Amino acid sequence: MASGFHDGSRSLQDRFDTRALADRIDGLLVSDTISDGDRAFIEARDMFFLATADAEGRPTCSYKGGEPGFVHVLDEHTLAFPNYDGNGMYLSTGNVLLNPHVGLLFLDLEKGHRMRLEGEASIDLDDPLRSSWPEAQFVVRVRARAVYPNCPRYIHRYELVRRSRFVPQQDCLTPVPEWKRSDWAIDSLPADDPARDPGERDVLGR
């Protein structure tokens, strides 16, 4: 596969004498396929970071969380993940509709491992996989261009306290976030948003 280095990368590699190291890593560790080991790592994660940019190249980075395994590896080139209800701004997924190039960073903060996956994303509001995730609004698929491990030495170690109670579960009422019940928000919610009338749903802070 072609190197992902450009003039900016090369200028800094040459300034700090790392061109040979960069080429070695690129040749040995970077692939355009998702290996069995990559798959196991990705599908064990309960979160990742998603980097996108709009049509003008202005970036944003968002946190995506779910139950372990909420990212599905479909084949050696493709993964998929759900879009859940959020703040309604659709910054990252809106970017995907205009600029499909994305970067995903997967982290294991307990063991200190990480990997990157870069590729092109697509959104299908009627993706047949949507039913695989309770309450998914739609599915994002990413076709990998580059998959590679990342140096772990600066990863701080964290232990899991609890997983978010807002992640949708099968046959369970998802709590309503307290902020949606605030005076400034409630009258602007979609007509079918459960926060308008929580009923038996819990109303919780973060």
N, C-alpha and C positions, 0 to 999 in steps of 0.2 A: 504494500500500500504506500501511497505517496506520503512524504513527510509533511507534518502539519506546521513546520517552521516557516516563518516569513522574515522579511527584512528586520522587523523589530526584534524578534527572537534572536536572529543571527547577530545583530549588532551587540546585544548584551552578552551572548555566548562568547563572542570574540573579545569583548572588553574584559570579561572575567575568566577567559581561557577554559570555557566549558563546552566548546563545540564538539570535541571528540566524545566527551561523556554523554552529551545530549544525543548525538548520533547513535551511540552504543545503546542507550536506553530505548531510543525510538526503534532501533532495529530488533532488539531482543524482547521488549516488554509490551509494545503497543500493537494492538491487533484491531481488525474491523469486525471481529466475531466475539461472541459471548461464550466463553468456555464453560465446562461443567462446574469448575471451581468458582468462576464469576457468578454463575447462576445461583449456586448455593449461597454465596455471600449476599447477593442482591435480595434473594427471596427470604433471607433471615432478618432483614432490616425492618425496622418499624418507622423509619424516617429517612429523608434525603433532602438535599438542597437542589433547587432547580434554577438555573440561570437562563434568562431569555433577553432578547433585545427587540425593540420595535423597528419599524421600517427605516427609521433614521439612525439606527444603531445605538439608541439610548437604552442602557441595560437596567434590569431589575433582577433581584434574587429572592426566591421565596422558599419557605420551609414547607415540606409536605410530610404529613404524618398519618399513620394508620396502624392497623394491627400488623404484627410480623407476617411478612408474605403478601402485603397488599400490592406490592409491585410484582407483576407476573412476567416471567421471561417466556415468551411465546415460541421462540426458536433462536438459533445462534446469531441472528441479526436483529431481533426485535424484542422490545419489552413494552408493557402497557401498565398504566396506573389510572385510578379513578380521580375524577374531580368531585370533591364533596362541597356542600354548602359552605360558603365563607362570608366575606364582607360584601360580596356583590360587585366588587370592582373589576375582577377578571383581568388583572394586570398581566400576569404571566401567560395565561392561556389566551388572552386577547393578543398578546405579542405573537404567539405561535401562529395565529391566523394570518398575520402579516409577514412574519419572518420565522421560518420553521427551524432555524438553527438553534440548538439548545445544548446546554451542558448540565450534567447531573453529577452530584458528589454524594457518594454513599459512605457513611461513617459507622464504625463500631467504636463508640467512646469508652467502652469498658475494657476492650482488649487493645485498642489503639491501632486499628486497621482502617484504611480508606482506599477507595477506588473511584476513578472518574469514567464517565461514559459521555461521549459527545456524538451528536448525530442530528437527524432531521425528524421533527415531530409533526404529527397530524392529528386532527380532531374529527371524529365522526359522532354527531349527536345521536345517531341510531346504531352505534356499534353493537353488534350482537353480544359482546362481552359485558356490556353494562350491567346485566343482571347478576354478574359474578360478585358484585360489591353492593351491599345494602345501601340504598339512598344515594348511589352515585348519580350525579347529574349527567355526566358524559365520560368518555374514555379518551385518554391521550396515549397514542402509540408513538414510540421512538425507534427509528431504524438507526443502528449504531454505525458511526463512521470511525470512531477510535475508542478503544476500551483499554485501560491501563491502570496498574496500581500506582499509588502515590506514597512518597516518603512519609512514614508515620511519626518521625521523631518529635514533632512539635504538637502532637495531639495530646491534650490534657485528658486525664482519666476521670470519667464520671460513672456513677452508679445509678441505675434506674430507681426512681422513687415510686412512680406509678405511671401507667399509661393514661392518656387522655380519656376522660369519661365521655367526651363528645364524639369519639369515633363511632360511626354507626355500626350496630350489631344486628344480626339476624334475629327477628322475633323479639325485639326490645325497643321501647320508646327512647329515642335519643333526647337527652336533655336540651333545654333551650338556653343559649348563652345570655347571661344577665344583661349585657350591653344592648341586646336587641329590644329589651323591654324598657329602655331609657326613653325619656320624653323626646329627646332629640332624634331618636331612630324609629320608634314604633310606627309612626304614621307614614313612613317612607318605605316600609317593608313590602315585598311582593304580597299580593292578595292571599296567596296560599301558604305564606310562611307560618309555621306552627307557633312562632313567638307571639303572633297576634292573639292567639287563644291557646295557651299551653295545655289546658285541660289537665290530664294526669301526668304530664311531663314535668320533671324537675326543672327548676330555674336555677342555674348554677353560675358562679363566677368561674375563673379559669381553672 
